[in-house]
């Protein structure tokens, strides 16, 4: 049992540790905000910049690869079926997911020239940091977009995007779950459908 | 906020007709078959999805989607091409302003005095300085818009959403929001004033037609994107609808609480799309 001095030392240590939390959180918040701002600026610069559509897609793919934790999102979107998939299926699925995600992001590149990105406030949620932004695209009402950033202090990566409160990964997970439930819960069928979709949306 | 049109006689007739078709479709399509009990994960998922009428809902989704493809989407594309953006924005503001009384009633029923004050100020400012609602002057003066309808009010009172529904004309909904839609029509002063004459019918149909065009035009790109990228667009719309409504309800619950979490998360310019 700790004596009084040890107890006081422990208490002081806890108080000091607790006192450090706001600083750590603030640091995570600043890093996450700077990370999202820089990623958003890069995306906007490519979309609004010169270059052919093919070049823009190549540049956007690089940005997505560097800033988004695609593997974690992919695994989340497959839900309980991730465990049921064979290692080969998991590999094919992640590859296709990556392709589909990049295609979806870049699909409308040509039409969004003139896009504006304004960074807002951020807030902590569990271990993640959520950074708010306002995205303005020509011909579209301004959209509130929240970026969920994991490991905000050390290795920030985007793990979800919330457009007007709707989560990209939750929506994607519902889509896949529904497809699987109507196709005998067969992961191979999902992979085939994703492959077909990726081919269709290539251009 | 969601625009709630007065239900003109013809629309009511259409709904009755669709209801009959729906009944037939329901009899033909029936209810969703639960997965076998020896697959507990699938059973849990089935319960969580809470869409026992899925086969019927999918029939209505197909019908609505067909009507949208041949009528509403092309009309919205023409509307976007022909009407300049500032005029479309003005139309959106006028429609929003006409919906203010219903919004105010719901703010009060939700016991949100700060929001009710905002709504009142918005109506007074935008109806006068804002030239009958064409300009949203109030937002710049510190009175931002927000969502309020009776479906949200019921949620605030603790009424559960119930199973997912996809209804003709109305689209994705649930029993709570369907009841809310009907009550909002009753709460709308335009339902009760003006009598039944030619001008009244012109006003109703102009308001209804413009709100359909405005609403559809604003989601042209988003809906195209969902249809293009989803493997199961119906399930995707179901998820999006529920998440969006939950987001509106959470925002309403956190409103009028200065230190409420999430309130400070709105970026500058939030609510601009309302």
Interface residues (C-beta under 8 A of the other chain):
Chain A: X80 X100 X104 X107 X108 X111 X118 X119 X120 X121 X122 X123 X130 X132 X133 X134 X137 X139 X140 X141 X142 X143 X144 X146 X164 X165 X166 X167 X170 X171 X174 X175 X176 X177 X178 X179 X181 X182 X185 X190 X193 X194 X197 X201
Chain B: X35 X41 X42 X45 X46 X49 X80 X85 X218 X220 X221 X222 X225 X228 X229 X230 X231 X232 X234 X235 X236 X238 X239 X240 X243 X244 X246 X247 X248 X250 X251 X261 X262 X264 X265 X266 X267 X268 X269 X270 X272 X273
